[in-house]
């Protein structure tokens, strides 16, 4: 880290208790019923597609509930005849069957109607003796729109469907297999493997300074003890243990990140990770000198941990979760850091913003000096899925959700969660097309991306509830021709983890979308999680995207992301890698733990959903703004780094920092780093703004509160606000 039209305000109401109970019951049933083998054809076409209806019974039964893949949500109509539900498949396609999964209120008489234009309809099926339950109807024809036209109700209630599923698309060929080998860029070792150190050194030599290279690697260590290793971790390299718990795999040696390649400056040590290992450092202290997009998860350090490079040069932030460090964490020159749900033997030093939640042994809040912000627990958390060995079988462990979490998930007792065989995953390897990836998802498979760079010419559509998309070795997805790289339907429990989305040269309107516009389903019991998912616009080459991440679904947990419009590398310039907005949150009850967003042309983060929370935020405004006019926002000087919309009534955030380094025009001024409505339910804690070397300045910290950075001149001293309002 060297130095769009606004969406409408939403006033949505939650599902009632009955809906939540049904959802929980359905999820339980799905968890214990074995899935059948994937079928080759037909393909499920309707899930997650736009859907409309003639009416809606009440706030908890929207039309989208019938096409979300969740048997705990439903659509129900008004209590009168001649009601309909209609799905738009996006394009005309050959159809083969329709499956109607009725709730108790079903249709005695109904028609299945088809249309290519949404105006002129033909009847593909008709009955006056509907039996309710699950009805599978054979249809033929080509259509874009498919409608269930209710004629006569079987009960005094309306029509009600748990799921309306449309199949077709022709023969997709043989079913894709689950499981298989992990490809050439996953290096699996056990204690008897010869030449482990040599292989680690070889990959490090390739990756040490390959900041924008195409190499991707994962080192996976089978359970056991490894002696006298120094695993130096370079760019796009992941090291992880294959045990169920970190202590199953012990390295008597070091897992090291340093900054020799950059003359002792660690501010560009991005895109790497260490997970699920125990490390007993040779000299008692392990070195992990990183900046953004570098996670340290589920680690046990049997000693201390040094977060600074050799020589204590600059370093610019990172992330620890679900880890135990027996000794002290030496923060030293780290400008900012977030630690979550861990146990530490102590912490030294604070620079600008060190934030903790759910950490045993964390220092008490001292902001503004020392600059510690500490929450006793994390409101909601669910750890990142990970690959492990159960005997000789590879599985993915999906940890359980915790509320008011504190400490690790593994230090005492058996970790809680679900084990999923690798046979339930499509193993994606370099060269795989987006069409094949989507076919695997349609078959009901999860995705395991092996290390590599994947160009996609169509959106990856994650439509099934509880789908896992897990990347190894910083697998990278590049959208071609301006498509959105990935979209997730408004369904429960999707888990995205461990990959990078890199914008392509043709502008994408979005890069990652979580839920469709106006999503409204309640996912409080089983939220979607986004963990170690990074976004980059430019740097590896010219890239453009209007908005990087859009969160429309409720209850999403964003747990460690770096969303970065590049300030260095190839394809960098105010218009060359144009990216107006970083993250836009429209969903309610969204929680961000460890949010890093930098350098966007306009707003870095915009928040429209209610009851949002952020624990730790790090930001830099765009270095390359050519002049004051380029960032002028009406009567306001500059776009806030983090803006909460005036429609929001409840929002809370802790440990936020925004820095400016306007190195093209040092005279640029920002009115404020943060903007929010002045309401009792909107609260901020521990905020700061910093002018890096006097290159531009903030007039205030939040709204019109907080001192200007001008008095600090070129001395890079933060302006702080302890609490707001």
Secondary structure, DSSP 8 states (H G I E B T S, - for coil): ----------------HHHHHHHHHHHHHHHHS------SSSEE--TTS-EEES--SSTT--GGGGSSS-TT--EE--SSSS-EEEEEEEEEEEEEEEEEEE-SS-EEEEEEEEESSSSS-EEEEEES----SEEEEEEEEEEEEEEEEEEEESSSS--EEEEEEEEESS---S----B----TTEEEE-TT-TTHHHHHHHHHHHHSS-TT-S--EEEEE-SEEEEEEEEE--TTEEEEE-SSSGGGEEEEEEEEB--GGGTT--TT--SEEEES-EEE-TTSEEEB---SSEEEES-EESSEEE-S-TT---B---EEES-EESS-EE-TTBSEEEEEEEEES-EE--SSEEEEEEEET-----TTSS-EEEESSEEEEE---EEEEETTEEEEEEE-EEEEE-S-SSSSS---EEEEEGGGEEEE-TT--HHHHHHHHHTT-EEEE-SSEEEESS-EEE-STT-EEEEEEEEEEEE-TT--SEEE-S-S--EEEEEEEE--SS-EEEEEEES-TT-----TTS--EEEEEEEEESBBS---EEEEEEE-STT-EEEEEEEEE-SSSBS-STTTT---EEEEE-SSS-EEEEEEEE--SS-SEEE-SSSEEEEEEEEE--TT--SGGGGEETTEES--SEEE-TT---EEEEEEEEEE---S-TT-EEEEEEE----TTEEEEEEEEEESTTSSEEEEEETTBS--SGGGTTS---EEEEEE-
